[in-house]
Amino acid sequence: MTEVHNFGLDIITCHAWNKDRTEVAVCPNSNQVHVYKRSSAGWKQTEVLEAHDMNVMCLDWAPKTNRIVTCGADKNAYVWNQDDKGKWIPAWVVLRMTRAAVCVKWSPLENKFAVGSGDRMISVSYFVSENNWWLSKHIKRPIRSTVTAIDWHPDNKVLVAGSSDYKVRVFGAYVKDMEDAPGSGPWGATSTLGTLLAEFPNSTNGGGWVHSVVFSPCGNKICWVAHNSSICVADATKGNAVMRLYTEHLPFLSCVWVGPNSIIAAGHSCMPMLYSLDANGQLHFVSKLDNSQKKEEAGISAMRKFQSLDRQARTENNDRALASIHQNTINCVRRVSNSEFSTSGLDGQLVVWDLKALENSMSGLKIV
């Protein structure tokens, strides 16, 4: 079953869920973040988080510690904690950036988070209890342009970043001030923050800037999507081999793993697409996951058609809806549970997709 939620917003630029999916935080393309709580009567807005001076670019909700981190075009980030009365209180993050903070992601243990920026760097932030703020350490080299996407390895000490210099890079993200030294993992050994473990060009012939990048559940693979309508997977267990697929669809803006070998990607085509790795490690398209049907065009009399052609040099059409649930670009895809994922976009809708229901309703569809 597909759930479609509408909060009365024109645009949702990003969203994030709490642990049990009873609350959701969304950004309506402004300097605010709206928090909604589910009730028997529907969604009710419980609070508006307002600390940024400019648009919020990204947010993430830590499910275990119940903290929200936001970053914005004002070059700032805030960590929001609830007090005893349920009021969200912001804590300052010392980012030390001179350009917009573009993307943010909590680490798996939720003891630190990473922020990518237009400053050509990544800020790894951790809490300093003595000063009651979040301090940051920077990863700068060899990044040559805006960091547009970021994700953490399951071991909590490695991260991957995509940027508008057409590169995907894997870095060591070990912070010696607050955690034990890491061992050697599938992407190599890291002893210091910022160690470059792997670098992948998005394309062998130029390519496009990277919109989204994410580790697989096991951490051995990385998937990314880019502006040249490509989807790529790199596998650390196969010598960092890269599988590239140039699609016929409009560029994807977000992707997420929904199984060991299954990936959901969505973007300017306004509907989620399923891609899969086969037994040989080859990446291929499986299916569009939106089986909505375009409404039949309402009957228009010959007189009205001629009148429209005469006045406006076009045929009048009462039905301009897309043949999909989303009516505009999908810019955020989130994994909700083992069997669900959610999408939000420029049409102001938030949609929750049930993978098991999709498998039952679409013949030949299999999530692996």
Helices and strands as residue ranges (DSSP letters): E 3-6, E 14-17, E 23-27, E 32-39, E 42-50, E 56-62, E 67-72, E 77-82, E 88-92, E 101-106, E 112-117, E 122-128, E 133-139, E 147-152, E 158-163, E 167-172, E 184-185, E 188-189, E 196-201, E 210-215, E 221-226, E 230-235, G 236-238, E 241-246, E 252-257, E 262-267, E 273-277, E 283-288, H 302-312, E 330-337, E 340-345, E 349-354, H 355-361
